[in-house]
């Protein structure tokens, strides 16, 4: 859509002495010029329609061609293969040529000033955006550093890195109380999450899974027939060879004859290609007690965290935990079976209590306990009922 018309200029010319008069027109708008001009090629005027933006106008001149006073506009093409070339457009015998030149130059200057102002505004906007981005990144970096230093650096806590991507960091670390912490820091969104399993809730950790290898085998088989030239052959030998060697029997039987035979075996080719795939499903299983679930739970961790846990939480290694639990179980059983009379509690059944009294009476009757010891022990048993 064309903008408001500012001015219109018209001129006329003859392509040759005997030719008719031709009209040129120049319409001046706020952002463009258009109309009908001429180009001058090999001594001839050639009519040309045009529509040119001010930013593509390179210069505006007055010149004379074949006795015609012309307004000349030099311009470049827009978005064509010839956008770097300079073309000339002529307007012969235009009325008010000086005025047309002045208006065009003023509008061209105004357009250039507006484009420069727009460029500066756009540049200022980009600079402001870059400053804001820089400030934002500095704030994100500061947030990330504060979180990292609080959990890891300042406390010198050992950690196992799971992810480290610029300002995004995930790890498992062990604090001074040997609690197992799960830390995630996202500097971009300024978010931090930290969960932990207390040392006393960790039951054990152990390796799980294995490494497997599978092969994809592809092959092709080709067989080219051979020939057999007969001679004096022992039929028995041939039959025996056939029994012993299967499809190779005929050739083997020929070797047992008195007169050699000529054998050309079939040629076979079997091309095999294989691709080995490694499947690694190793992991580390952490068993812990969940207060929320009120039961023991399993958590799967990366396989290469095993050495980290073994270094910093050796007490929770599966083998060590099992040995400790075995020893405790034996100790508890021994303690229960070896309880003395004074450790009988109210939870003992009546038959066990009666047995203890009978044993006490038997020890007194057989002179193992004195009367004073018997009376004192009896009082103690009765006082615990």
Buried (B, 14 or more C-beta within 10 A) or exposed (E): EEEEEBBEBBBBBBBEEEEEEBEBBBBBBEEBBBBBBBBBEEEEBEEBEBEBEBBBBEEBEEEEBBEBBBBBBBBBBEEEEEEEEEBBBBBBBBEBBEEBBEBBEEBBEEBEEEEEEEEEEEEEEEEEEEEEEEEEBEEBEEBBBEBBEBBBEEEEBBBBEBEEEEBBBBBBBBBEEBBBBBBBBBBEEBEBEEEBBBBEBBBBBBEBBEEEEEEEEEEEEEEEEEEEEEEEBBEEBBEBBBEEEEEEBBBBBBEEBEEEBEBEEEEEEEEEEEEEEEEEEEBBBBBBBEEEEEEEBEBEBEBEBBEBBBEBBEEBBBEEBEEEEEEEEEEEEEEEEEEEEEEBEEEBEEEEBEEBEEEBEEBBEEEEBEEEEBEEBBEEBEEBE
